[in-house]
Amino acid sequence: MRWNDIIGKAIGYRLNISEQLYRHAIKESDHFNPLEIRIIASDRRQEYLLQVIAFLVDSYESHRRLPPSLELCSVEPVIFEELRQFQMHIPIRILSGVSSRRLPLNDTIAKEASDYWKCLNRTTKARYVMLLEDDALVVPEFASMMTSLMRQLDRRPFIDYVKLYHPNQLRKIPSIPMAIALSLFICFIYQIFVFRRVFLLWLLATSIPVYTFLRSYGSQFLADLRYGISKTVYMSASESCCTPAVIFRTQKIPEIVSKLSMESKKRAFLGHAKDHILDESEFVGRQTDTNLVVHIGAVSSVRKRWVTLNEVLAARNRDH
């Protein structure tokens, strides 16, 4: 697909929303998408924002799902060049403040946390609000996955937020227990078919390389396989790290913003990033067992250093 085609589809996103909302206006309100997506936009100067919107459009169009409402929340003091091309088609909110490009590290971390809660803090009729950073692309099955996830959240009102991304190399639960169980099962079945009996020591010895193989070639394999069979996104205990994509329950947002904004003012200047502040809060969080977005940011705008992406690590493991 040419870039001009992508730009055309991305710019037409707002018009597509309006057309579908009008078509469903006379129907019951539960026909509307209960999700609002707010993209946190910064001037990365590498067409990141365009890619993020294009992947969103493709996911909902390919699955013929009613698209969610969309807003661009800019953390820059002015409308930058890439943002300007969407100005007439997608609502844009500009946060007051200064650019973080020349701020010291702790000041940058504090500004990032403050901007995050400001983007979250806006009234909406949607039941859920998703904050999506502009260096995260949704996966092709995103539209269907979000439908599955929101149905579960409707049944579990005690969950306040869900993280939609966690680096594979940092995943522990449930990926490690699942990998151990599958390794033992594979070696057990092999012994039954080959030797007609089970040797315990041999079982343990052979399961180790199988486990290493499963972990090296992607700890999401089992989760992806489970989704492929059940078409259901499962949730597990939230592990500390990373907020490229997080969905929040709307009715909890005022309390989350109020408490974590105050907490950020106290701790962000000490180097505590927004993801750690959220993880250590009183609010109930979960994470999806499979990633709903792919992180494409190769440079950390906060830490001012290169980031080794999840996909790069996976490729290195395969090569070695």
Secondary structure as UniProt FT lines:
FT   HELIX           3..11
FT   HELIX           13..23
FT   TURN            24..26
FT   HELIX           29..31
FT   STRAND          35..41
FT   HELIX           48..62
FT   TURN            63..64
FT   STRAND          69..74
FT   HELIX           81..84
FT   TURN            85..89
FT   STRAND          92..94
FT   TURN            101..102
FT   HELIX           105..120
FT   STRAND          128..133
FT   TURN            134..135
FT   STRAND          136..138
FT   TURN            140..141
FT   HELIX           142..155
FT   TURN            157..158
FT   STRAND          161..163
FT   HELIX           168..170
FT   TURN            173..174
FT   HELIX           175..194
FT   HELIX           200..216
FT   TURN            219..220
FT   HELIX           221..230
FT   STRAND          235..237
FT   STRAND          245..249
FT   HELIX           250..252
FT   HELIX           253..267
FT   HELIX           268..270
FT   HELIX           274..279
FT   STRAND          285..288
FT   STRAND          293..295
FT   STRAND          299..300
FT   TURN            301..304
FT   STRAND          305..306
FT   HELIX           310..319
//
